Amino acid sequence: MPAQKKQNAKLQALQKQKDIKGVIIGITGPLIIASGEELFMHIRLYDTVRVGSEKLLGEVIKISDSKIYAQVYEDTSGLMCGDPVYLGNGQLSVLLGPGLLGGIFDGIQRPLQSLIDQSNSPFITRGVDIEAVDRKKEWTFEPQVRVGDKVVSGDIVGTVPETEKTLHKVLVPYGVSGEVISVHKGKADGYSAVVKIKNGDTEHSVGLYHLWPVRQPRPVAQKISVYEPLLTGQRVIDTFFPIMKGGTGTLPGPFGSGKTVTQHQFAKWSDADIIVFVGCGERGNEMTDVLEEFPTLKDPRSGRPLMERTVLIANTSNMPVAAREASIYVGVTIAEYFRDQGFDVAVMADSTSRWAEALREISGRLEETPGEEGYPPYLGSRTAAFYERAGKVYTLGQSSREASITIVGAVSPAGGDLSEPVTTNTLRVAKVFWGLDASLAYKRHYPAINWLTSYSLYGNDLNPWFAKNVHAHFPEWKKEAQSLLQRESKLEELVRLVGIEALSATEQFLLMVTRSLREDYLQQIAFDEIDSYCAPQKQALMLGWIMSWFHEGTARILEEGVEALNVLRQDQFWVAYGRAKQRSFEDLLNEELIPVSLRSEFKH
């Protein structure tokens, strides 16, 4: 009975809340200004509101002088001063539970396919309110607790087989603890209580779903430093500029340099358990490419479709600008939810420049003092707050789990100017910089990551992992190869002045080796079945092969002189190495030109 009275009181409070309203007194694009004494007394910053007769969703972003400023996440055409503004149901939140994987949502987590089916139009009807997932769908719940067990926030109370390879964990909500008094087993929908927990006189019902505010990071037990790379299968990244699981990276580059394609490769082949891809203000055809391609791709680890471990947030350039600002928070909150279950999650944000432009537009309409290039002065702190939600952690719960969120954000600086505010603020917090070069992209060099300007602050910390799990000499080969590429850039300046004949035989041979490094090792074929993904063992074998050839060739030149260089120019090594990237690792192990000692090391 006490629980029923409490539920009735809650329903009465919600009914009363729906009657609390104000009126619009100003409209400027996606921003509305409202007043009303009753609404002003009950509203809080970042609470949601419902605007106009169509109940458009909005979020309060400023409260000042008895006025409420809210950004509306839908088209505000047709709104007028005097239209009602209703108090919403708390802060902007996402619905978390089974059914997220394989879905595509807009910037405020409405399922796009359901919206399009309902409106029978390629455009979303205003004011349509559809839950993120179908709560009426039944799932098979397998409990992992029994009546009488003591549980705390973050404990796993049961599992749901969401996909063939992903076992969805149902957690005790944050702030809840006590003794299990009831457990359900078998079929359950989103409205059912699968576990009931009692703490004193308070009883909590745990269901398959719960809401979480997008601007509030989900709590963890502890952030930790465990140096393990997020392998992407892209040689230039894994070898020279690796990123750590739980790390942060950025992909700045001008238009046409391959930001989106590189992030698609991350999403396809990185060894994260879950991928959250946020298309923030980008063109619709780019998200269409993802939707058409991902269901046909197989995960190299599981052999299942990649969509089964992917969540897509699509807020394209023709959608309301205010929703861009919310979309990356929706994406990272979903990522935190899967992280709390013990998964390694990778978040791809494409692009944070469009998110920053949304911030700039809303800030301008609020008449705030502009910062550099018109961006709000708090751009740096907002950028840092987003990237700081990455990390390797111990989750909450009695049986704490290691999990991580890795964030990779693309930046689209106008004209490729890396000194603009979004890029500079991102570089202050991101630990890996993959500098995309338009000149490489125009030469059809993919990935167009400049090996001379890019860097990874995780490189030295990850060297022990590569030495232990890939090859003992892999860090040495990597360091030497980078040194050769830097020497090449200096020698090329000299060649342009005096010609290649002015160089010594060993320097000419070095240029031959670095050219092969650039064209055969660092360059990949994104649409080749084999070369699209290169395993770390194959990377090490290819790198060790060319470095051993460099040492052997240099020694021959020093002993035999220019005659040896002439022989090396015609050697069959160059043809064999050029084809290596399109051969499987197992096939390469049988390549006779690879030193026997090197092959035997990899076979064992």
N, C-alpha and C positions, 0 to 999 in steps of 0.2 A: 504493500500500500504506500509506504513513503516514497518508493521509486516512482509509482504511478502519479502521485501528487506532484512530484518534482517535474515529471515529464509534462503534465498538464500546465504547470506554471510556466514552463519553458515555451510551450506552444502559445500561451496567452501573451507572453512577452514578445514573441515573434510577430503575432497578429497586431499587437499594439505598435510594434516597430514599423510595420508596413504603412501605418497611418501617419507616421511622422514625416512631414514633408516641408519643403520650402518652394521658392519660385526662382526661375531664371531671371536675372537682371542684366546679363551681358553675355554675348557669344562672340568669340573670336577664333574661327577655325575649329580645331578639336577641343578648345578650352571653353568651358562655360563658367560663369560667375553666378552664384546663387546666394540668396539671403532667406531669412526666416528664423525667428527666435527659437522656435521649438527644434528645428533641425540643427541650428547652431549649438544648442545646449547638449545635444546627444552625439554630435559628430566628432570623430577623431581623425588625425592625420593618417592617410593611406586607407581609410575606410572606403568601401564601395558605395556608390549611389546609383539609382535608376533614374534616367533623365527622360522627360517628355512622356507623351501618351504611349509611345512604343517601348518604354522602359529600356532605353539604351544604357549599356553598362558604362559606368565611369568610376574614376578613382580620385579621391581628394588628395591634392598635392600641396595645398597651401590653405591656411586659415588665418585671416587677418581682418581686423576692423569690422567684425560682424559679417564678413563676407567669406564665402566658401568657394575655392577655386578647384575645379575638377577637370581632369583630362578624360575625354570620352573616347572609348575604344572602337567606335563605329562612326560612320558618316553622319555629321550633324546637320546636313541639309534639311530644311523644313522646320527646325526648332525655332521658337520665337520667345521673346521676353514675356514672362508671365506663365510659361509652361511649368508644370510641376517637377520637382526634384525630390525623389523618395529616398529615404535612408535604406541602404543595402544590408546585406547579412555579413557584417564584419569586414575584414581586410580581403584584398584580392588574393585568392587562394587557388591551389590546384587540387584536383581529386586524384588521390594516389591509391593504386590497387591493381589487381590483375586486369589485363586487357590493354595495357599501354603499349607493349611491344608490338611492332608491326603497324602501329597507327600513325596517322598524319593529322596534325592539329594546327589551328591557327595560333596567333600570338597570345590568345587568352585561353588556350586549351579547349577550344570547341572542335569536335571532329569534323574535318572538312568534307569528307565523303557523305556523312549524314546530313550536313547542312545543304550540300548541293542536291542530294536526293530529295530532300524535303521541299526545297524551293523550286526544283525542276528548272534550274537556271545555272549558268556557269558562275554567277555572282551570288554572294551570301545575302540573304534577306535581312534587313535591319531588325534588331530586337529579338531575333530568334535565340532562344535559350535552351541549348541541348547539353546534357551532361557529357563529360569527357569520354566516359565508357558506359556501356550498357549494364546497369546495375541489376537488371532483371535476369541477365544470363547466369546460369548456374555453373559453378565450378566444384570440382571434387576436392574437398578439404580433408587433409590428413593431419590430425593433431599430433603434436610432439610434447604435450603436457598432459598431466592427469589431475583429477580433482584432488585438492590438498597441496599441490605444489605451490611454492612461493616464487613469484615472478616480479621482475622490475622492468622499468622502461628499457626497450631495446631487445628484450628476450624474444626468441622465436617460439611462438605458440603453435605453429602448424605450417604446412606447405600446400601450395596449389601448383599443379603442373601446367604452367602457362603456355609453354611450347615444348616440343620434344626434347630440347636440350636445356631449357631454363626452368628451374624449380623456384617458383615465386614463394618467398618467405613472408608469412604474416607476423607482424611484430606487435609487442605491447606498446601502445602509444606513449609518447613522451609525457611525463608527469603522472603516469599510472603505475601503481605497484600494489601488491597484496597477495591474497590467497585465491587460487583457482577454485571456483565453486560449481562450475558447469562447463562441460566440453561437448561440442557437437562434432560428429564425424559423418562424412559423406557429402552429398550434394548440398550446396548453400549458394544463395544469391547475395547481391550486394546489400540487401536490407536485413539480412539475418545476422544474429549474434552467434559467432562460432565459439567464443569463449567468454565466460563471465568471471570477473575478478572482484573480490570484496576486500575492502580495507576499512576496518572499523564498521561504521554504519553506512559507509559509501559503497555503492555497487557500480561497477563499470562494465559495460558491454563492449566487447571487442569484435568488430566486424571485419570484412575483407577490405573495406575502403575507409579512408579518412581524409580530411582536408588539412592543408598546410599553407600558411601565408608565404607568398613567393619572395617577399623581401626579407624574410627572416631565415637566416641559415639554420639548418637542422643541427642540433647539438651532437657532439661526439665525446667519447671518453678522453681521448688524447690524440694530438697530432704527432706523428713519428717520422723519422728519417730512415727509410729503407731504400737503398739504391738498387733499383731494378729497372731496366729500360722498358719503355713502351715500344715494342718492335713494330715497325710499319711496313717492312718489306721494300722500302725505298733506300737504295744503297747510299746516296749522298746524305740522307738523314741518319740512318742507323750507324753508318761508319764514321762520318765526320762530325755530325751535329745531332747526337741522340737526345731524346727527351726521356725523363724519368716518369715512371708511373706515379701519378700524384703531382707532376710538374706542370709548368705553364710555358707555352710557346706562342709565337706570333709569326704571321706570314704577311708582311707588308709588300706591296708591289703595285705598279701602275696597271692600268687597264690592259687586259690581254696577256698578262705575264703568267697566268696559270694558277691563281690563288684557289679558285673553286675546284679545278681539276685535282690539284694537290690535296685539298681537303677531302674530296671524294675518295681519293686513294687512301687517305688516313681512315676514313669511315669504312672502306671496304676491307682493308687488310690489317689494320692494327690489331694487336693481340689483347685488346680490352674485351671484357665479357659483354658489355653493353655499350652501344653507341647512341648518343643523343646529338642529332644534327639540327642546328638552328639556322634556318635561312632567314636572315634578318634584313629585310629591305632590298634583297637582291631580285633579279629578274625572274619572272615566273617560269621561263623555259628551263632555267637551271634546276629548279626543284622538280620540274617535269622529267628531266633527264634522270634524276635520282629515282623517281617513282617508277620509271620504265625500266631502268637498268638493275636496280638492287634486287627486285624479286627474281631476276634471272641469274644472279651471281650466287656462287656457292662459297660458303665460309671455308677457308682452307683447313681450319682445325676440326670442324664438325661435319662438313659436307652438306649442311643444311642451308636453305636460302638465307642470305644476309639480313633480309627484312625481319627475320625472327628474333634478331637481337638489336633492332634499331628502332628508335623513336624519332620521328620527324616533326619539327616545329616549323611551319611555313608561314612567314609573314612577309609576303613579297612586296615589291615597290608600289603595286597598285592597291594595296590594302591600307587601312587607316594608319597614319604616321604614329599616333600615340601608342598603338599596339606594338610597334617595333621596340619601344622602350621597355615594354613588359615582357617581350618574347624571350630575351636572354635569361631573365629571372625565372620564367616558367621552365625553360630548358634545364637550368642548373639545379632547380629544386627537384625536378624529376630525377636528375642524375644523383642528387644526394639521397633520394629515397632508395634507389637501387644500391648505392654505396652502403647504406645502413644495413642492407641485407647481406653484405659481404662480397659484393661484386666489384671488380675493377671497371670503372666507367670512363669513357672518353667523350668530352663535349666539344663539338665543332661549331664555332660561331662564325657565320659568313653573312655580313661582315660587321664588325664592331664600329666601323666608320658610319654606317647607316644608323646604327643605334645612337651614336654620338650626335648625328645630325638631327635625330628626333629630339634628343635632349636640348639641342640648340634651339629648335623651333619652339618647343614648349617654354623654354626659358625666356625667349624673346617675347612670347605672348603674355608671360607673367610680368614683363617689363623689368626683369632683373638686370643688374649691372653686368654687361658682357665682359668676357675675358678675351684671350687671344683669338683672333679670327672669328669673333662672335660667339664662341663656345662659352658655356657657363663656367664661372670660376671653380665650381666643384667638379669639373670633368675628371681631374686627376684622382680625387678621392672615390668617385663612383667607379672609375675604371679599376682602381686598386681593390675596391670592395668586391667587385665581380671576380677578378682573378684569385683573390684570397680564398674563395670558396673551393679552390682546388686543394689537393693535399693527400698524403697517405695518412690513414688514421686507424686507431682502435675504436670500434663502434661501441655504443652503449650496450649494456646487458651483462649478465653474470658470466656468460661465455663470450667474451669480447672477440670480435673478428677483425682481421686485417683487411682493409679495403682502400680504394683510392678513387679520386676524381682527377683526371688530366684535362686541362683546358687548352685548346688551340684556337686562337682567334685570328681571322684574316682582317687586314686593314687595307683600305683602298684610298691611299693619299692622292689628292688631286694632282695630276701631272707627275706622279711618282716622287713628289717632294717629301722626303722622309723627315724633314724638320717641322712639319705641321703638327698641331697640338695632339691629335689622336695618336699618331705614331709615337711621338716623344713620351707621352704619358704611358702608353702601353709598354714601351721599352724600359721604363723605370721599374716595372713589376714583373714582366715576362722574363724567364731565365734562358729562353732559347730564341734566337733570332735567325729565321730563314729568309735571307734577303733575296727576293725575286728580282731578276734582271730582265728588263724588256729586250735588250740586245740578244740575250740567250734565247728568249722565247721566239724572237723573229728568225733565229737560226734553226728553229724547230728542235732546240735542245730541251728535253724534258727529263726531270723537273728543272725549271729554269732558276735554280737556287745558285747564287753566286758563292763559290767556295772560298773566295778571298775576303768577302765582307761579312759573311754569316758567322755565327758563333753559338756555342752551347756552354753554359756555365755548369752543366752536369757532366761534361766530358770526362774530366779526371776522376770524378767520383764513381763513374760507371765503368772505368777501365778494369777494376778487379773483377766485376761481374763478367765482362766479355772475355777476360783472360781465363776465368774458371769454366765458363759455360760454352764458349765458342772455340777459342784457340789461345794458347798461352802467349803467342807472339802477335796476336791481332792488334793490341794497342800500339806495339812498336811499329808494325807495318802502317797503321793509320797515321801515326806521327810522321813517319818518314815520307809517306805519300803526300801529306799536306805540305811538308817542307819542299818537296820537289815541285809542286804546283806553284808555290810562292817564288821559287827560283825561276820557274818558267816565265812568270809575268815580268820579271826583271830582264831576262834574256830576250824576250820578245821586243822590248823597247830597243835593245841594242841591235837586234836583227833588222828592225825597221830603218835604222840609221846606216848600218854598214853591210848588211846582208848576212845570210847564214854561213857563208864560206869563211867569214872572219872568226867564227867560233871554233873552239878546239873540238876534236873528235868526240871527247867525252860529253861536252856540252851539246853537241848535235844529237848524240844518242839520248841524252836526257830529254830533249825536246820531242824525240820520237816516242819515248816512254810516256811522257806527260800527255801527249796528244791521245795516246791509247787510253790513258787513265780517264781523260775527259770524255772521249767519244764512246768508249766501250765499257767503262766502269761506271762513271757518274751519270751517264745518259741512259735512260730506260725507255722501253716501248710500252706505254700505258695500256695499249690495246692488244698486246701480245699475250697469248695464253700463259706462257712460261715466264716472260720477263716482267710482266705486270707486278708480280710479287717475287721477291728474292729473299730466301731464307738466310738467316745470319751465318749458317755454316757455308753456304754457297758464296756469300759475300767474302768470308774469310779466305776460302779457297781461291777465289778469283784475285783477291788482293795479294795473297801470299805468292801466287803464281807470278804475277807481273813484277813484284818486288824482287823475287829470286832471279827473274830474267834480267832485271836492271843490274843487279849485283854481278851476275855472270857476264853480261855484255860489257859492263864497265871494266871488269878484270881482263877480258879478252882484248879490248882496245888498248889498255895500258901495256899489255904484253906484246901485241902484234901491230899496234899502230892503226893508221887509216885503212889499211887493207881489211882489218877486222870489221870496221864500220861499214864498208861496202858490202861485206858478206851479211852483216846483221840487217841491213836495209832490205835484203832480198829473202830473209829468213821466213820460213813457213809459220813461225810463231805468231806473226801479226794477223794472219788469216785465221788461225785457230783461236786466238784470243778474241778477235772480233766476233766470232760466232758463239763464244762461250756463254754469253748472257741469254741466248735462246736455246741453251741445252740444260737439261735437268742436272741436279747435283749428282745423282747416281751415274749419269752418263759422263760427267766431267771426271769422275774418279777413275774412269778407264782411259782418259786422255794420256797418250804416251809422252807428249811433250811436257807434261807436268813432272817435275822431279819426283823420282820414286820415293824419296824420304818424305816429301810433303804429302803425297797421296796416302802413304801408309799411316801418317799421323791422323789424317781425317777418317780413314777406314776404321781406325781403332777408337 
